[in-house]
Amino acid sequence: MLNKTSCCILVIALLLGLALPAAGQTSADAEKCGQATAVFRLGSTVVRTEDGTNRAPIAPALLKGNLMVPVTSLAEALGGEAKWNPKTRTVSLTLRGKTLLMKIGSNKPALSGSQLKLPAPVTAVKGNTLVPLRAVADVFDADTSVNDDKRSVTVRLPSCTDTVKVSYTFANSKEGWSGEFADLPVKYSQHTYRLDFKWSAIPLREGAQKYGLQISGMNRSDDLFMYISRKIGKAEGLRPYTTYKVHLSFDLATNESKGLIGAGGSPGESVYVKAGVVNVKPEALEKDNDGTPYYRMNIDHGNQSKSGKDMKVLGNIVKESTAEGYALKSFHGSFTARTDGSGALYLIIGTDSGYEGMTSLYYTNIKASFTKVE
């Protein structure tokens, strides 16, 4: 049962849930490519859209701090399609070529072969499946905002012309990406640090041959930062002085298992994966460090397990597989950034290491969507 106090959580939660349709039911015959909006009000079955109002099968509600709405109403408002599979107890939400598959009781829905992690498990309530909003909105590049009444949330899906998409599989080259290192002495010894960045085949144990960007280094400074970056600009369709919501996803091939012990920390748990989108070229610049010149980043990437203003922690490099050898691990993040006068933004992905030892990783399947924010 909801009360007035719980409504206040809406301001900071900004999380949306989904509800199951009946078996075999769908919400739309065809996907739309224009702008679409929907306003869900706490405790009300009325959903306001650009075409008028619709009735939801169940009213949005707060569940453990998460705002929940029915998937059929969300799909109908945004021009997508929702399907329920009673045998597997899963619901799929398809919108603009992406399909999010969610299973009752799980917080790890699948997105086109990759796995996400929700802040709460998918939950069945009175025949309706509920999931958190933020992850769903991020996946489909939709914006969410709390309205002035503090009891309703607007979900906005921009038109297709407002979204720029890029992807890199590195089948034949580095595809314009560069690799660099920071948080180490300027006069470092290559024999000691063993820094390396190159295009390479990924040594996966099984499956189709994949290629990616290999980056390696020996952490001797207690804080080695290894990163890759790429400029995205007018050539890809970005506009000058424009704010974009950016959804970034990538796969990282790692050979580090859970629970290992090493100098300074674990070789898996103590190597933190970070990502960000900035409008200045990420660079390692020479700076004084108690009389010793060090390479330090010109952006705020945080410190080891801590996020910075320009980059946030997405996880660590512990592989999910228990088998020996390299395995792919998927990461996803959402950011907001404004282009400079030339229409440029820079994607940056890296690892911040507290483990004083050798780390060798591969990046591949990098995808990003840039959605213009009004």
N, C-alpha and C positions, 0 to 999 in steps of 0.2 A: 504494500500500500504506500503510495506516494504522499508526502506532506509538503508544506511550504518550505521547510528547511532544506529538504532534499533538492528543491528546485534550484537553489543557489549553486549547486554543483555544476549546473548546466553551463555557467559562465566559463569555467576552467576545463570542464571535461571535453566539450566539443567532440563527443564521440557518438557515432551512430550505430544502430543495430539493424538487423534484417529479420524478416519473418517469412516463413515458408508459404508458398502457394499450395493449393490442393494438387493432388497427383495429376500430372499431365497438363496443368494450366500454364499459360505463358502470358506475359504482360504486354508485349508489343509484337506486331507482325514484321516490322522492319526497323532497323536502327536509324536514328536521325543524326544529322551532322550539324545542325544549327545549335545556337545557344539554347540551353534548357535550365529552368530553375524550379525548385520545389521548396515550400515552406512547411515544416513539420512543427506542430505546436504540442507541447507537453500536455498529455491527458486528453487530447482531442483527436477524433478520427477524421477531421477535415484536413485535407492536404491542398494547399493553394499552389497553383502552377500558372504559367503564362497563358494557358488556355482556359483557365477558370478554376474550379474546385473539384476535387475527387474525394471519395470516401475510402479510407483505409480499413482493412479488416480488423485492425486492432490499433488502439491509440499508442503513440510513442510514450515511453516510460523510462525512468531512470532505474538502472539495475547495477548496484555496486559502483555508482558514480559514472556509469556509461549510459548515454542516451541511445535508445533502441527504437527502430522504426521497421515496418514491414517491407520486405524485399520487393513484393509485387508493386507496392505504391512507389517505391524508389525507382524501380525499373521503368514503370509506366511514365513517370514524370520526366525521366532523363532520356527516354527513347531506347531503352535496352530490353533485355529479355531475361526472365527468370524461369528456371525449371527445377522441379522437385523430383528426386529419385527415391521412392519409398524403400527399395531394396537395400540401397547403400546408406540411406538416411543422410543424403547430401543434397544441397541446393546449389545450383550454379547461377551466377549473375554474369551475363554477357553484355558488353557495352563497347562499341567502337573497336571491335576486333580483339578485345581482351576478355578472357573468361576466368572468373574467380570461383573456385570450387570449394565449398565449405561443408564440413561434416559435424553433425551433432556431437558435442562433448569435446571437440578438439579446438586448440588455439593455433593450429598450423594449416591454414587453407592453402590450396595450390593455385598458382597463377601461371598458366601456360607452361607448365613443367617445372617452374620454380616454386619454392615454398616460402611463405611469409610467416610471421609470428604476430598474433594479435595480443593486445593487452589483457584479454579475457577470453575464455573458451566459448565457442558457439553453444548457445543454451536454448532449449525448447521450453516455451512458456505457453500453456493453453493451446497447443497445436501450432504455435508460431515459433520460428527459429530466429533468435536474436544474436547479433554480433556487434562489436564496437565500430563506431563511425570513422574515426580518423584514418585507420588503415584502409578502409574501403574508399573513402574520398581520395586519399593519396594515390591509390592504385589507378583510379580512373581519371586522375588529374582534375578532380572537382574541388572547388573552393567551398569552405563552410564558414559561416559567420553567425554569431549570436545577435539577435535583433534587440531593439531598445527595450522591449517588454521583458527581456531576460527569461522568457518562457518559450521562445520559439527560435528555431535555427533555419537559416536559408542555405540550401545546397545549390551551387551554381556550376553547371558544366559549360565551359566556353565553346563557341563554335569551332569547327575543325580548322578554320583559317587562322584562329588565334593560337594554334598549337604547332610547334616545330619539333620534329622527332629526329634523333640521330641514333645510329647503332654501329658497333664495331665488333667484328668477330676475329679480326687479325688473321684471315686465311692466308694472306700473302705478304704482309708487311706490318709495320708499327702503326700505319694509318694516321700519321700526324701526331702521335702521342710521344712525349718525352719522359725520361726518368731521371730523378735527381735525389740527392741525399743532404740531410741537414743534421744539426746538433752533434757535430764532430769537429775536431780541430782543423783549421785551414791547412796546416802542415801535417796532414795525416799520412801514415804509411800505407800504401796500397797492399803491401805484403801482410800488414796487420789487419786492415779493415776489409780487404777482399771485396770491394764494391763492384757490382756488375749490373748492367741493364741491357737487355737485348730482346729481339723477337725470337721466339723459339717454339718448337713443338712441346706440348704439355705431356709429361710422362705419366699418364693415367693408366691404371691397371687394366681397364677394359673399356669397350665401347669404341665409337668412331674417333678417328684422329682429330684432335683439337689443337689449335695454336693460340698463343697469347704472348703477353709481355712478361718476361722473367726479370725479376729484380731481387738482388741478393746483397747481403752485407753482414759483417761481423760487428756486433755491438761492443765496442771497447770504451765508449764514453758514457755508459749507463743511460743513454737516452737517444739512441739512433732513430732518426726519422727517415724512412724511405718512401718516396712518393712518385706517382705518375700524374701528368696533367695534359690538358689539351684545350686550345682556344676554340670557342664556338662563336660565330659572328654573322655578319651580313651574308656571307656565302651560303650559310645554312638557313637563313631567313629571319634572323633576329633583328630587331629594330633598335635604333639609338634611344637612349634615355627612357627605356621601357622596363617596367617591373614584371618579372616572370616567376611563376611557381614552377619549380623544377623537380621532377621525379626521376631519380637516378637508381639504376639497378646494375649489378655486375656479379660475375662469378669469380671466386678466388680459389685457385688450386693450392692446397696445403697438405703437408705431410706430418703435421703436429697432432699428437693424440692428447686426450684429456688426462690430467693428473700427473704429468711428468714434473720433475724437479730440476732446476738449473740454477746457475749463479745469478743472483739478483732477482730471480723469479722464474716462473714456469716458461718453457719455450713456446707454449700454446696460450695459456690463460694470461700471460703477462705481455703479449704482443697484441696491441689494440688496433683494430681497423677503423679508420676515420675517412670521412668524405666531406666535401663542401663544394659550393659554387660561389665564385668571387668575380669582381670586375677589374681586378688587377692581376697581372701575370705573376703566378706564384714563383718565388725565387729564394734561393739560399744565399744570403748576403753575409759578407765578412763583418763581424762585430766583436768588440773586446769582451773577454770573459776572464776577469781578474788578471789582466795582463797577457792573456793568451788569446790570439785571434781564433774565433770559432765561426762556423757557418750556422746562421740562424735564419729562420723563415721571416719573410716580410709580411706574412699574414699570421693571425692568431689561430694556431692549430691545437692549442691546449697543451697539456703535459701528461703523457702516458694515458692513464685511465680517465683523465678529465677532458671534456670537450672544450673547445675554444670558441671565440666569437665567430670565426670563419669556417670551422670544421667541427663535426660532432662524431662521437664514438658510435659505431654501428654494431660492434661486437668484438670478438677476438679470432685468432686463427686456428682454434681447435677444430679439427675436422669432425663431422658427424658420423662418419663411417669408422668402424672398429677394425677394418681390414688394413693390412699393411699397404704402403704406397700412397701416392698423391690422390686426393679426392676433391671434387668441386664443392664449394660452399657458397650459397647465394646470399647477397646483401641488398638491402633496399633502403633508400632514404629520401626525404623530401625537404626542399630548401626554397627560400625566396631570395631573389637577387635582382638588382637593377643594372641594366647594361650601361656602358659608358657612351661617350659621344660617337664612337665608331660602331656601336651595336655589339660590343664584345662581352662575353662572359667566359670564364675558365672553369672547367671541371677539374677537380683535384681529388685523388684517392691515394691513401697511404697507410702505413703502419707506424705506430709510435711504440718503441720497444723498451721494456724494462728488463728484458732477458739479456744477460751479457754473454751472448754466444752467436752462432751463425743462424741466419734466417734466410730462406730462399722460397719465393712465392711466384705464382703465375696469375695474371689478370686476363680475363677474357669475357666475351658476351656482354660488353658494356653498352647499356642503352640509357638514353635520357630523353625526356619530353619537356619542352619549355612552353608553358601555357601563360599567355598574357593575362595580367591582372588588371582589371579596370580601375 
